[in-house]
Amino acid sequence: MSDAYKVTETTRVKRLAKRGNYDREVVHAILDEAPLCHVSVVVEGRPRVLPTLHWRSGERFYIHGNSKNGLFQAMRAGAEAAVAVTLIDGWVLARSAFHHSANYRSVMLVGRFQEVTDEAELMAEYEAMMNKIHPGRWEQVRWPNPVELKQTAMMAMDLVEVSAKVRVGPPVDDAEDYALPVWAGVVPLRLEKGEPIKDTTPHPLTA
Ligand SMILES: Cc1cc2nc3c(=O)[nH]c(=O)nc-3n(C[C@H](O)[C@H](O)[C@H](O)COP(=O)(O)OP(=O)(O)OC[C@H]3O[C@@H](n4cnc5c(N)ncnc54)[C@H](O)[C@@H]3O)c2cc1C
């Protein structure tokens, strides 16, 4: 398999093309680090977007949710979806208002989600999802029962039409503006895990 995704007319980055990236490793790293994505589908002629958790196994991208989720119903009927996965790494403060920006790593996918119905894939992917939320979690928790599995749908898209876009580094100002007495640089932003807070709710059946 090639190390890069094939560029299509849809996935070719046009604006600031130098920030475009199709390298599988870059795409995978962004997908794996980002906790959530936004999935967009046109439902009955109107655009809809869904913020949701996602995870990746190899060359497949997964989301899950209530079986009756409106976007999933449209996907089952064959609607194409677009997905945006975004990590913001910093505010870029330029000397002019115009050149303010953000440092980021993002991925966009376009394609069709298919419902995952194979039981072995379902269980393996719930394990992958749990372990993305918290490594080793799957081995500690009660696994989904048949009723819970029925209430939930899992949708998967093969990574085919994929692009990444990455901005790094300081602001890029107009040459004459570097003389202005204005602070310029990058304010880093990061998403961090905090100190865990234990659930102390009493056992509802014995309290
Ligand atoms: C955190 C963040 C903040 C941003 N803020 C702004 C902003 O304020 N204003 C603004 O105009 N743009 C912003 N962008 C960039 C924005 O996502 C688009 O890349 C840009 O607006 C160009 O859009 P376009 O439709 O002209 O792209 P085009 O270059 O025409 O898009 C063609 C194809 O390139 C790929 N592509 C384009 N953008 C991305 C991307 N971000 N990630 C992965 N693939 C991509 C897609 O496959 C797309 O179909 C931001 C991006 C991020 C991640």
PDBQT file of the ligand as one rigid body, heavy atoms in Angstrom, charges set to zero:
ROOT
HETATM    1  C1  LIG A 301      -8.743  25.178  13.460  1.00  0.00    +0.000 C 
HETATM    2  C2  LIG A 301      -8.891  25.729  12.053  1.00  0.00    +0.000 A 
HETATM    3  C3  LIG A 301      -9.235  27.054  11.905  1.00  0.00    +0.000 A 
HETATM    4  C4  LIG A 301      -9.380  27.576  10.624  1.00  0.00    +0.000 A 
HETATM    5  N1  LIG A 301      -9.789  28.868  10.506  1.00  0.00    +0.000 NA
HETATM    6  C5  LIG A 301     -10.062  29.355   9.290  1.00  0.00    +0.000 A 
HETATM    7  C6  LIG A 301     -10.615  30.655   9.142  1.00  0.00    +0.000 A 
HETATM    8  O1  LIG A 301     -10.860  31.370  10.114  1.00  0.00    +0.000 OA
HETATM    9  N2  LIG A 301     -10.886  31.084   7.880  1.00  0.00    +0.000 N 
HETATM   10  C7  LIG A 301     -10.672  30.308   6.796  1.00  0.00    +0.000 A 
HETATM   11  O2  LIG A 301     -10.964  30.732   5.675  1.00  0.00    +0.000 OA
HETATM   12  N3  LIG A 301     -10.130  29.087   6.907  1.00  0.00    +0.000 NA
HETATM   13  C8  LIG A 301      -9.837  28.586   8.130  1.00  0.00    +0.000 A 
HETATM   14  N4  LIG A 301      -9.310  27.338   8.240  1.00  0.00    +0.000 N 
HETATM   15  C9  LIG A 301      -8.946  26.620   7.019  1.00  0.00    +0.000 C 
HETATM   16  C10 LIG A 301     -10.153  25.964   6.398  1.00  0.00    +0.000 C 
HETATM   17  O3  LIG A 301     -10.377  24.698   7.017  1.00  0.00    +0.000 OA
HETATM   18  C11 LIG A 301      -9.977  25.745   4.893  1.00  0.00    +0.000 C 
HETATM   19  O4  LIG A 301      -8.809  24.989   4.649  1.00  0.00    +0.000 OA
HETATM   20  C12 LIG A 301      -9.889  27.046   4.143  1.00  0.00    +0.000 C 
HETATM   21  O5  LIG A 301     -10.936  27.935   4.516  1.00  0.00    +0.000 OA
HETATM   22  C13 LIG A 301      -9.941  26.845   2.642  1.00  0.00    +0.000 C 
HETATM   23  O6  LIG A 301     -11.239  26.401   2.314  1.00  0.00    +0.000 OA
HETATM   24  P1  LIG A 301     -11.574  26.083   0.780  1.00  0.00    +0.000 P 
HETATM   25  O7  LIG A 301     -12.943  25.494   0.721  1.00  0.00    +0.000 OA
HETATM   26  O8  LIG A 301     -11.241  27.256  -0.035  1.00  0.00    +0.000 OA
HETATM   27  O9  LIG A 301     -10.524  24.897   0.559  1.00  0.00    +0.000 OA
HETATM   28  P2  LIG A 301     -10.036  24.199  -0.723  1.00  0.00    +0.000 P 
HETATM   29  O10 LIG A 301      -8.547  24.310  -0.717  1.00  0.00    +0.000 OA
HETATM   30  O11 LIG A 301     -10.793  24.652  -1.940  1.00  0.00    +0.000 OA
HETATM   31  O12 LIG A 301     -10.492  22.715  -0.369  1.00  0.00    +0.000 OA
HETATM   32  C14 LIG A 301     -10.312  21.674  -1.299  1.00  0.00    +0.000 C 
HETATM   33  C15 LIG A 301     -10.105  20.390  -0.554  1.00  0.00    +0.000 C 
HETATM   34  O13 LIG A 301      -8.937  20.513   0.245  1.00  0.00    +0.000 OA
HETATM   35  C16 LIG A 301      -9.076  19.782   1.438  1.00  0.00    +0.000 C 
HETATM   36  N5  LIG A 301      -9.043  20.686   2.602  1.00  0.00    +0.000 N 
HETATM   37  C17 LIG A 301      -9.331  22.008   2.649  1.00  0.00    +0.000 A 
HETATM   38  N6  LIG A 301      -9.218  22.486   3.902  1.00  0.00    +0.000 NA
HETATM   39  C18 LIG A 301      -8.837  21.434   4.658  1.00  0.00    +0.000 A 
HETATM   40  C19 LIG A 301      -8.578  21.295   6.031  1.00  0.00    +0.000 A 
HETATM   41  N7  LIG A 301      -8.676  22.335   6.907  1.00  0.00    +0.000 N 
HETATM   42  N8  LIG A 301      -8.227  20.065   6.498  1.00  0.00    +0.000 NA
HETATM   43  C20 LIG A 301      -8.111  19.018   5.665  1.00  0.00    +0.000 A 
HETATM   44  N9  LIG A 301      -8.354  19.104   4.350  1.00  0.00    +0.000 NA
HETATM   45  C21 LIG A 301      -8.714  20.289   3.850  1.00  0.00    +0.000 A 
HETATM   46  C22 LIG A 301     -10.441  19.114   1.388  1.00  0.00    +0.000 C 
HETATM   47  O14 LIG A 301     -10.305  17.809   0.873  1.00  0.00    +0.000 OA
HETATM   48  C23 LIG A 301     -11.202  20.023   0.437  1.00  0.00    +0.000 C 
HETATM   49  O15 LIG A 301     -12.278  19.357  -0.165  1.00  0.00    +0.000 OA
HETATM   50  C24 LIG A 301      -9.151  26.775   9.485  1.00  0.00    +0.000 A 
HETATM   51  C25 LIG A 301      -8.796  25.439   9.660  1.00  0.00    +0.000 A 
HETATM   52  C26 LIG A 301      -8.688  24.910  10.923  1.00  0.00    +0.000 A 
HETATM   53  C27 LIG A 301      -8.338  23.457  11.056  1.00  0.00    +0.000 C 
ENDROOT
TORSDOF 0
